[in-house]
Amino acid sequence: MKPVLLHLPFGVPLYSYGLLLTLSVLAGRWLAIRLAERDGVARRLADRCATWTFVGALLGARALYVATNPGAFDSALDVLACWEGGVVAYGGFLGGLAGAAAFCRAHDIPLLAWADCVAPSLCLGLALTRIGCFLAGCDFGREWSGPWAVRFPAGSPAFVQQKLQGLLPAGATTSLPVHPTQLYESLAGVALLALVLGVRRRQRVAGEALVAFALGYSALRYLIEIVRADPDRGAIGPWSTSQLIAAATFVAASALLAALRRGRVNPSGSTRTVQGGSNPCVVS
């Protein structure tokens, strides 16, 4: 755990999470624009669309965290301090989709085709930002004594929570061993990146790479949530907020895949009625 990598001039801290988040945005932006250019989108237009997408993603990621943790902020300025941690991946995906949809609609860019260009960036961002989470100590897992379990030092979120729960003996300097769930998600990002790039090379219609990411991530995220222990995720009954969103995402992605296979969604991502069909699927 190393939440602050170093101190810049004038004592300004360089946060591990903030650095990895910035790197993920820069690398993801470059990758999305490069893939869009290969698909025939002008670089300048792709660059602007990427800006809308990633700004929407950052706003959505922070907004969902704030919504699920309303008591965690002392001032309005604290709400904006996302470089210290406190974003939700699913909020980023939904916010990025909203930003992309708005720009694509205004500039007549096929939304699903653009989403296929962004899907690999989402995987790359997941792989990088979760390393930042690991260094910051947030998003930790449940107690576990397996071969790759990790202990976080005194003062870490895992240590503080276990101390409050009375799980640590007096004088403890580290947490109990826990699942490194941050690294599980980082590895999931690497695996999904390989999957999505493979689908892109073989896809027949726009939207298939997006579906591959949505199905893969929702399934993996649901499973990882089972062994997460941080209380900041929010919960509804026995399920975490992310598990419920994962389930809804899996259903929506399955419906989109079915619509794509039936040829009922055009490249812009809107609905078209197939002759002889009924109940057209609406995708926006």
N, C-alpha and C positions, 0 to 999 in steps of 0.2 A: 504494500500500500504506500503510495506516494502522491497525495493529493496536490501538492505544490512541487513542481519539478525543480524550479529555481526562482530566484528573485531578480527581476530586471532592474535597471537603473532607477533610482529614487524609491527603492523598496517595493516596486510593483510586483506582485506574485504572478507567476506563470502557472496557471492551474493545468493539471494533467488532463482533466476532462475537457476543459475549454480548448486546449491545444488539439486533442484528438477530434473533437467536434469540428473545429475549423478545418483540419486536414481532410476530414470526411466530406465536408461541403465542397472544398476546392477540388479534391480528386473526383468526387461524384459529378460535379459540374463539368469538369473536363471530359469525363467519360461519356456523359449524356450527350454533350455537344458533338463529340467525335462520332458517336454512333448515329446521331441524327443527320450529320453531314453525309455519312455513308448511305443513308436512306433517302438522300435527295433534298434535305431541308437546308436552306441557306444558313450559313454560319451565324450571321447577325441575328436572324430571326430565332434560331435555336438558342443563341446566347440570351436573348431577352426572355424566351420561354423558360429557360433554365432558372433565370433570376426569379421569375414569378413562382416557379415550382418550389425552389428551395426556401424562399422567404415564407411562402405558405406553409412549408414543412416545419420550419422553425417556430412559427407562430402557433401552429396546431399542436406541436409537441409540447410547447410550454403551456398552452391553454388547457390541455387535458390534465397536465400535472397540477396546475393551479385549481382546476375544478375538483380534482380528487383529494386535494390537500389544502382546503381553504384556510385552515388555521395555522399554516406553516409560515406565514409572512407577517412581518411587523409593520411594513410600510409598502407603498406602491412601488418604490424603487426596488425592494426585494423581489417583487414579482418579475422584474425585468432581468434579474441577475442569473440568467440561464447558464452563464459560463462557470458557475459554481456547482452545476448539476441541477437536476430537477426538470427533466423532460421525459415524455412518454413516447416510445417509438410509434405506437399506433396513432397517436395524435399527429405525429409528423407525417405519417402516410396519408391520413385523411386530409390534413391541411395542405400537403403538397398536391394531392389530387384536386382539391378545390381551386388552388392557385393555377394549376395547369389547365383545368377545365375552363376557367374564366379567360385565360389568354388564348387558348386554342379556339374557343368560340369566337372571340373578337377578331382573330387573324386567319380563320378558316384553315386551321391545322388539324388533321385527323387526330383526335384525342387518343385513341387506342394505339396508333402508330407511335405517337410521342411517348405514351406510357411504356411501350416496349423498349424504348431507348433509355428511359429512366430506371426501369426495373433493375438492371445490373448495378446502377449507382446506389440503389437502396440496399442491395446486398453488401456492397463495398462499405457504405456508411455504417451498416450494422456491425461489420467486422471491426472497424476502427473505433467507433464510439464506445463499444462495449469493453474494449481494452482500457479506455479512459474511465469507465465505470469501475473496473477492477482496481485501477490505481487509486481511485477516489474512495473505494471501499463501499460504495452504495450498491443497491440491487443484489445483496448477498443472499446466499442460500440457507437452507435448513441445516441443523446440526447433523453431521455425518462423519464417520470415522473411516471412510474408504481410502483407497491408496492415493488419490489425488486431492484429498480434502485440504483446505487451507485454513490458517488461523490469521485473524486480523489483529493488529495491535490495540492496546488500550486507547480509548478515545474514538475508535472507529465506530461507524453505525452498528456493526454486528456486535461489537463489545458492549456498547452502551445498551442495546436492546437486551442482550443476555444478562447484563448486570441488573437491569430493571426487573427482569423476570426471575431473579434469584438463582440463575443457573451457574454463576461463577463463584468460586471460593474467594474469601478475603485475600487481598494481595495479588490477585491474578493480573498478569501483564498482557495476556492475549485472550482472544475469544476462544470458545470451543471450536473444534474443527467443523467446517461447513462446506457445503457444495459450492464450487466456484462457478455459480450460475452466470456470471458475467462472461466468463470464458466459454461456457456452453453456447451462449448467444453469438459470441464472436466466431466460433467454429461453425455455427449454423449459417452465419453470413457468408463464410468462405464456401461452404457446401452449396448454398443457394446461388452464389455467383456462378459456380461451375454449371449448375443446373440451368439457370436462366440463359447463360451464353450458349449452352448447347441447344436449348429450345429455339433461340433466335436464329441459329444457323439452319434449322430444319423447319421452322414454322411456315405454315401455309397461308394463314390469315393474320391480320393485325390483332393483337390482344392476347395471343397465346403466351408470350413471355411474361406479361403482366399476370395472367392466370397462374402460371407456374410459380411465380414468386408468391402470390397471395395464398395459394393452396399450401405450398411448402412452409411458408413462414407461420401461417396460422396454426398448422398442425404442430410444428416444432415449438412455437411459443406456448401453446396450451400445455404441452408436456413439461416444458421448463418451469412454467408457473407452479407446477405441483411441488417442486423442490425449492422454490423461492420463499424467503422468510421476511423480507423487508416489509414494513407496514404501510409504506407510502403509496402502494399501488391502488388502494381503494378496493372495496369488496361489496358484493351484493349476495347475501346468503353465504353459501359455502364456496362461491366462485369469486375469483379476483375480477376486477374490471377488465383486465386484459384477456382473461379466459373467455368472458362473455363476448368481447369484441372479436376474439379469434374465432369463436364458433360462428358468429354472424358473418365474418369475413369468409370463412370456409364455405358457408351456404351460398353467399352472394357470388363468390368466384366459381363455384360449381354451376350455378345458374348461368353465369356469363359464358363458361366453357360450353355448356349445352347449346346456348344460343349461337355461339360461334360455329359449332359443328353443324348446326342446322342452317347456317347461312342467314340468320335473322338479325345480325348486327352488322351495320356497314362500317367502313374504316373510320368514320368520324366518331364512332362510339354511340351513335343514336340508334333508335329502333327503325327497322323497316319491316313491313308486313309481307310475309311470303305468301304467294298465292296458295290458297287452300289451307292456310294456317289459322290459328286462333290464339287469343291471349298473348299478344306480342310482349316480349321481355323489354323492359325499359332500362336502359343503361345510360348514365350521363357522367 
